[in-house]
């Protein structure tokens, strides 16, 4: 055996099969709380995580752990500074779920435009005539504003513009100057995007600068007919401010795959709003993406443990 890989969370069978083919022992975890993780990681050379958190204490108490593979693109649940300090490797799968997340983004845009949550709830309660009282909207000709134009943002832009005839504007301070992207108008300020867009979709990571960066002031800039779409991370939005803006009619609604905290508690006021569509952080959870994420994770582990440079290294 080349080593033992811990799987504390469910992954696609393709990854398990690949680990066995590469002659790794597969160990299935018993839970995600810290003490259980530490116990399960004893003797393990690698771990593949989805939502589990790996902090400095776990690194210190698990001396055999050489590499952590993040099953996805966001690795904010891993203490990267501690990994560097202690000489551990971290790999991730940044391209594996991009298509699925982009498709989910467009699904939320369409669901908001057609008011599917309200229509479904009313029809289930016997109100067939809701179709005569509330009208949805077409997205063709509407403006989609993208905050962040990385891999996922680019895919969303193509789907929206070439697939649905939407006007696409984007703000991303990290884009090279004079960058040209077919079908996308790059704007110089986030404020311009907020004021002109009918749908605003967030595609940025969580950093000290972006945490709660979409709040009350930003919602007041938006059109009252506009919708917020968030498939990134819940804490880039000030959720309390979002709830108030939705209740007050400052914006028309929201499509959210993420909340803050996560999972949302049963008393979260978002659950009671019919102009909000909530999904349980499942944008990346397609069969195809799950297979790609775990196989990319396994390949990264195998590269590190065999002295090769992984395709997607973090540390």
C-alpha positions in Angstrom: 0.0 0.0 0.0 1.2 3.5 -0.9 -0.5 5.0 2.1 -3.9 5.5 3.8 -6.4 8.1 2.6 -9.2 9.2 4.9 -12.6 10.0 3.5 -14.6 11.7 6.3 -17.4 12.6 3.9 -19.3 10.9 1.1 -17.5 11.1 -2.3 -18.3 9.6 -5.7 -17.4 6.0 -6.2 -15.0 7.0 -9.1 -12.7 8.4 -6.5 -12.8 5.3 -4.2 -12.1 3.1 -7.2 -9.2 5.3 -8.4 -7.6 5.2 -4.9 -7.8 1.4 -4.8 -6.4 1.2 -8.4 -3.5 3.3 -7.3 -2.9 1.0 -4.3 -4.0 3.3 -1.5 -5.9 2.0 1.6 -9.2 3.8 1.9 -10.4 4.6 5.4 -14.0 5.9 5.9 -14.4 8.6 8.6 -16.9 8.5 11.5 -17.7 12.2 11.8 -16.6 15.8 11.2 -16.1 17.1 14.8 -12.5 17.9 15.5 -11.7 15.1 18.0 -13.2 12.4 15.7 -11.3 13.8 12.8 -8.1 13.7 14.7 -8.6 10.2 15.9 -9.6 9.0 12.4 -6.5 10.8 10.8 -4.0 8.8 12.9 -1.9 6.9 10.5 -3.4 8.6 7.5 -1.1 10.2 4.9 -3.9 12.1 3.1 -7.5 13.2 3.5 -10.1 14.4 1.1 -12.5 17.0 2.6 -15.7 18.6 1.4 -16.9 20.8 4.3 -14.7 19.5 7.1 -12.4 22.0 8.7 -8.6 21.4 9.0 -6.9 23.8 11.4 -3.5 24.1 12.9 -4.3 21.8 15.9 -5.3 19.0 13.5 -2.1 19.4 11.5 -0.1 19.3 14.7 -1.8 16.3 16.2 -1.7 14.3 13.0 2.0 13.9 12.2 1.4 11.4 9.4 -0.8 13.7 7.4 1.2 14.9 4.4 -1.5 16.3 2.1 -5.0 17.7 2.3 -7.1 17.6 -0.8 -10.1 20.0 -1.0 -12.9 18.4 -2.9 -13.8 21.6 -4.8 -12.6 25.2 -5.5 -12.9 27.0 -2.1 -10.3 26.1 0.5 -11.2 28.6 3.2 -11.9 25.7 5.6 -8.2 24.8 5.6 -5.6 26.7 7.7 -3.3 27.4 4.8 -0.8 29.4 7.0 -0.5 26.4 9.3 0.0 24.0 6.4 2.9 26.2 5.1 4.4 26.5 8.6 4.3 22.8 9.2 5.4 21.7 5.7 2.1 20.0 4.7 0.7 20.1 1.2 -2.8 21.3 0.1 -4.3 20.6 -3.3 -7.7 21.4 -4.7 -10.0 21.0 -7.7 -10.8 24.4 -9.0 -12.1 23.5 -12.4 -14.1 20.4 -11.7 -17.3 22.0 -10.6 -17.3 25.2 -12.6 -19.8 24.1 -15.2 -22.3 22.8 -12.6 -22.1 26.0 -10.6 -22.5 28.2 -13.6 -25.6 26.2 -14.7 -27.0 26.5 -11.1 -26.5 30.2 -11.3 -28.6 30.4 -14.4 -31.2 28.2 -12.9 -31.6 30.6 -10.0 -31.7 33.6 -12.4 -34.5 31.9 -14.3 -36.3 30.8 -11.2 -36.3 34.3 -9.8 -37.4 35.9 -13.1 -40.3 33.4 -13.4 -41.1 33.7 -9.6 -41.1 29.9 -9.4 -41.0 29.7 -5.6 -44.1 31.9 -5.2 -45.9 30.1 -8.0 -45.2 26.7 -6.7 -46.1 27.6 -3.1 -49.4 29.2 -4.1 -50.4 26.4 -6.4 -49.7 23.8 -3.8 -52.0 25.7 -1.5 -54.8 25.6 -4.0 -54.3 29.0 -5.6 -54.4 28.2 -9.3 -55.3 31.8 -10.1 -52.0 33.1 -8.9 -51.0 33.0 -12.6 -53.4 35.8 -13.3 -52.3 38.0 -10.3 -48.5 37.7 -10.5 -46.5 37.7 -13.7 -43.0 36.6 -14.2 -40.4 38.2 -16.5 -38.4 37.2 -19.5 -34.6 37.4 -19.1 -33.8 38.2 -22.7 -32.8 41.8 -23.0 -32.3 42.1 -19.2 -28.9 43.0 -17.7 -26.9 40.5 -15.6 -24.2 42.0 -13.5 -21.4 39.7 -12.5 -19.3 40.6 -9.4 -16.2 38.6 -10.2 -15.3 37.3 -13.6 -13.2 34.2 -13.0 -13.7 30.7 -14.3 -17.4 30.4 -13.2 -18.2 34.0 -14.0 -17.0 33.6 -17.5 -19.1 30.5 -18.0 -22.2 32.3 -16.6 -21.5 35.2 -18.9 -21.4 33.0 -22.0 -24.6 31.1 -21.0 -26.5 34.3 -20.2 -25.4 36.3 -23.3 -25.3 33.7 -26.0 -27.9 31.3 -24.6 -30.5 33.7 -23.2 -29.8 37.0 -25.0 -29.0 38.9 -21.8 -26.8 41.9 -21.6 -23.8 41.1 -19.4 -21.8 43.6 -17.4 -19.0 42.6 -15.0 -16.8 44.2 -12.3 -13.6 42.5 -11.3 -10.7 44.6 -10.0 -8.2 41.8 -10.7 -8.9 41.7 -14.5 -6.0 43.0 -16.6 -6.5 46.5 -17.9 -8.2 46.7 -21.3 -9.3 43.0 -21.0 -11.9 42.2 -23.7 -14.4 39.3 -23.3 -16.9 38.7 -26.0 -20.5 39.4 -24.9 -19.4 41.2 -21.7 -19.1 44.9 -20.9 -16.4 45.5 -18.2 -17.4 48.3 -15.9 -15.0 50.4 -13.8 -17.0 50.3 -10.5 -19.1 48.0 -8.5 -21.5 50.9 -8.0 -22.2 51.2 -11.7 -23.0 47.5 -11.9 -25.3 47.6 -8.9 -27.3 50.5 -10.2 -27.8 49.2 -13.8 -28.3 45.4 -13.4 -31.5 43.5 -13.3 -29.8 40.5 -11.8 -26.6 40.6 -9.7 -24.6 37.4 -9.4 -21.7 37.0 -6.9 -18.6 35.1 -7.9 -15.9 36.1 -5.5 -14.0 34.3 -2.7 -14.2 35.2 1.0 -11.4 37.5 2.1 -11.1 40.2 4.7 -12.0 42.7 2.0 -15.0 40.8 0.6 -16.6 39.6 3.9 -20.1 41.2 4.2 -19.1 43.5 1.3 -22.7 43.3 -0.1 -24.8 45.0 2.5 -27.5 47.7 3.2 -25.7 50.4 1.2 -25.3 48.1 -1.8 -29.0 47.0 -1.7 -30.1 50.6 -1.7 -28.1 51.1 -4.9 -29.9 48.3 -6.7 -33.1 48.6 -8.7 -36.2 47.7 -6.7 -36.9 45.2 -9.5 -33.5 43.6 -9.2 -32.6 40.2 -7.8 -29.4 39.1 -6.0 -27.9 35.7 -6.9 -25.3 34.1 -4.6 -23.6 30.8 -5.3 -20.2 31.9 -3.8 -20.1 32.1 0.0 -22.8 33.2 2.4 -20.6 35.6 4.4 -19.8 37.8 1.4 -23.3 39.2 2.0 -24.6 40.9 5.1 -27.5 38.5 5.6 -29.4 40.6 8.1 -29.3 43.6 5.7 -30.4 41.3 2.9 -33.5 40.1 4.9 -34.4 43.7 5.7 -34.0 44.8 2.1 -36.2 41.9 0.9 -38.9 42.6 3.5 -38.9 46.4 2.7 -39.0 45.9 -1.0 -35.6 47.5 -1.6 -34.9 44.6 -4.0 -37.3 42.2 -5.7 -35.9 38.9 -4.4 -32.9 36.6 -4.2 -31.7 33.2 -5.3 -29.3 31.8 -2.7 -27.2 28.6 -2.7 -25.3 29.7 0.3 -26.2 31.3 3.7 -24.4 32.7 6.8 -24.1 30.6 8.9 -24.4 27.3 7.0 -26.5 25.3 7.2 -29.1 27.9 7.9 -31.0 27.4 11.2 -34.7 26.6 11.2 -35.6 30.0 12.4 -33.7 31.8 9.6 -36.1 34.5 8.3 -35.1 33.7 4.7 -37.2 30.5 4.9 -40.3 32.6 5.4 -39.9 34.8 2.3 -41.6 33.7 -0.9 -39.4 36.0 -2.9 -36.3 34.0 -2.0 -35.2 30.7 -3.5 -32.9 28.7 -1.2 -30.9 25.7 -2.2 -28.5 23.8 0.3 -25.1 24.7 -1.2 -25.7 22.2 -3.9 -24.6 24.2 -7.0 -21.6 21.9 -7.4 -23.4 18.7 -6.5 -24.0 17.2 -9.9 -23.1 13.6 -10.7 -20.6 14.8 -13.2 -18.9 17.4 -11.0 -18.8 15.1 -8.0 -16.9 12.6 -10.1 -14.5 15.2 -11.5 -13.8 16.7 -8.0 -12.9 13.5 -6.3 -10.8 12.2 -9.2 -8.9 15.5 -9.3 -8.4 15.3 -5.5 -7.1 11.8 -5.8 -4.7 12.8 -8.6 -3.4 15.7 -6.5 -2.7 13.4 -3.6 -1.0 10.9 -5.7 1.2 13.5 -7.3 2.3 15.0 -4.0 3.0 11.6 -2.4 5.1 10.5 -5.4 7.1 13.7 -5.7 5.4 15.1 -8.7 4.1 18.7 -9.0 0.3 18.6 -8.7 -1.8 20.3 -11.4 -3.7 22.3 -8.8 -1.5 23.1 -5.7 -2.4 25.5 -2.9 0.6 24.7 -0.7 
